């Protein structure tokens, strides 16, 4: 299993935020760093995929370096530990 980080600029009114979201590689929103074709260019005009990363911690560190925080994807929930 690998991980990717999705970097994008969120614009809300006069405020802009640099965001970084951690994904599991086979997540439907990530698609191994290619994203979902339906969303290409629609939701976030300024975006970039980073990875693959071999470990979750490496992906989280990359996300923190990009935006100062690491956010989990709402679809694949990479921070939830499964056994």
C-alpha positions as CSV (number, residue, x, y, z in Angstrom):
1,X,0.0,0.0,0.0
2,X,1.2,3.5,-0.9
3,X,0.1,7.0,-0.1
4,X,-0.3,10.3,-2.0
5,X,-0.7,13.9,-1.0
6,X,-3.1,16.2,-2.8
7,X,-2.1,19.8,-2.7
8,X,-4.5,22.5,-3.6
9,X,-5.5,26.1,-3.0
10,X,-8.9,26.6,-1.4
11,X,-10.5,30.0,-2.0
12,X,-13.2,31.1,0.3
13,X,-14.3,34.7,-0.2
14,X,-11.2,36.9,0.3
15,X,-9.3,34.1,2.1
16,X,-7.0,31.5,0.4
17,X,-5.6,28.5,2.1
18,X,-3.0,26.0,0.9
19,X,-4.3,22.5,1.7
20,X,-2.7,19.1,1.7
21,X,-4.8,15.9,2.0
22,X,-3.4,12.4,2.5
23,X,-4.8,9.6,0.4
24,X,-4.3,5.8,0.2
25,X,-3.1,5.0,-3.3
26,X,-6.2,3.1,-4.5
27,X,-8.7,5.6,-3.1
28,X,-11.3,6.5,-5.7
29,X,-10.5,10.2,-5.2
30,X,-6.7,9.6,-5.6
31,X,-6.5,6.9,-8.3
32,X,-2.7,6.4,-7.8
33,X,-2.0,10.1,-8.0
34,X,-4.2,10.7,-11.1
35,X,-7.3,12.0,-9.3
36,X,-10.9,11.3,-10.3
37,X,-11.5,12.1,-14.0
38,X,-14.8,13.7,-13.2
39,X,-13.2,16.3,-11.0
40,X,-10.3,17.2,-13.4
41,X,-10.1,21.0,-13.5
42,X,-13.5,21.5,-12.0
43,X,-13.1,21.8,-8.2
44,X,-9.6,23.0,-7.9
45,X,-7.8,24.8,-10.7
46,X,-4.5,24.9,-8.7
47,X,-3.6,21.5,-7.6
48,X,-0.7,19.0,-7.6
49,X,-0.3,15.3,-6.5
50,X,2.8,14.3,-4.5
51,X,4.0,10.8,-4.1
52,X,3.9,7.9,-4.0
53,X,5.1,7.6,-0.4
54,X,5.9,4.2,1.1
55,X,4.7,5.0,4.6
56,X,1.8,6.9,6.1
57,X,4.2,8.9,8.2
58,X,6.2,10.0,5.2
59,X,3.0,11.2,3.5
60,X,1.9,13.0,6.6
61,X,5.3,14.7,6.9
62,X,5.1,15.8,3.3
63,X,1.6,17.2,3.8
64,X,2.8,19.1,6.9
65,X,5.7,20.6,4.9
66,X,3.3,21.8,2.2
67,X,0.5,23.3,4.3
68,X,1.5,23.1,8.0
69,X,-1.0,20.4,8.7
70,X,-2.0,17.0,7.4
71,X,-5.6,16.3,6.6
72,X,-7.1,12.8,5.9
73,X,-9.1,12.0,2.8
74,X,-12.8,11.6,3.7
75,X,-13.2,8.7,1.3
76,X,-10.3,6.4,2.2
77,X,-9.7,7.6,5.7
78,X,-5.9,6.8,5.8
79,X,-5.4,7.7,9.5
80,X,-7.8,5.0,10.7
81,X,-5.9,1.9,11.8
82,X,-7.4,-1.3,10.6
83,X,-6.5,-4.8,11.9
